[in-house]
């Protein structure tokens, strides 16, 4: 089975955008525009990270559906957290 390359763009708060890509045999990638975000105010940073995680979850849901398997996300920022993206079940 050949897994296709998947790439999606997402607009985020404060004028940033991220392009997620998933290519067979390569690691998951996030490319930032116009640059890597540097948000200093805690409230704005929290709002930004919520939007980022929602976009990432949406993208990885699509990846899980394509590969037919679950995806584990481990965030290594201030607090080590994890999230499992479950592949949709077939009816």
GIMOPE-V926219 format. One record per residue. N is the residue number from 1. RES is the residue in three letters. BURIAL is # if it has 9 or more other ideal C-beta (glycine too) atoms within 8 Angstrom, else .. Layout:
# GIMOPE-V926219
n = {N/N}
res = {RES/RES}
burial = {BURIAL/BURIAL}
This chain:
# GIMOPE-V926219
n = {1/2/3/4/5/6/7/8/9/10/11/12/13/14/15/16/17/18/19/20/21/22/23/24/25/26/27/28/29/30/31/32/33/34/35/36/37/38/39/40/41/42/43/44/45/46/47/48/49/50/51/52/53/54/55/56/57/58/59/60/61/62/63/64/65/66/67/68/69/70/71/72/73/74/75/76/77/78/79/80/81/82/83/84/85/86/87/88/89/90/91}
res = {UNK/UNK/UNK/UNK/UNK/UNK/UNK/UNK/UNK/UNK/UNK/UNK/UNK/UNK/UNK/UNK/UNK/UNK/UNK/UNK/UNK/UNK/UNK/UNK/UNK/UNK/UNK/UNK/UNK/UNK/UNK/UNK/UNK/UNK/UNK/UNK/UNK/UNK/UNK/UNK/UNK/UNK/UNK/UNK/UNK/UNK/UNK/UNK/UNK/UNK/UNK/UNK/UNK/UNK/UNK/UNK/UNK/UNK/UNK/UNK/UNK/UNK/UNK/UNK/UNK/UNK/UNK/UNK/UNK/UNK/UNK/UNK/UNK/UNK/UNK/UNK/UNK/UNK/UNK/UNK/UNK/UNK/UNK/UNK/UNK/UNK/UNK/UNK/UNK/UNK/UNK}
burial = {./././././#/./#/./#/./#/./././#/#/#/#/#/#/#/././././././#/././#/././././#/././././././#/#/./#/#/././#/#/././#/#/#/#/#/#/#/#/#/#/#/#/#/./././#/./#/./#/./././././././././#/./#/./././.}
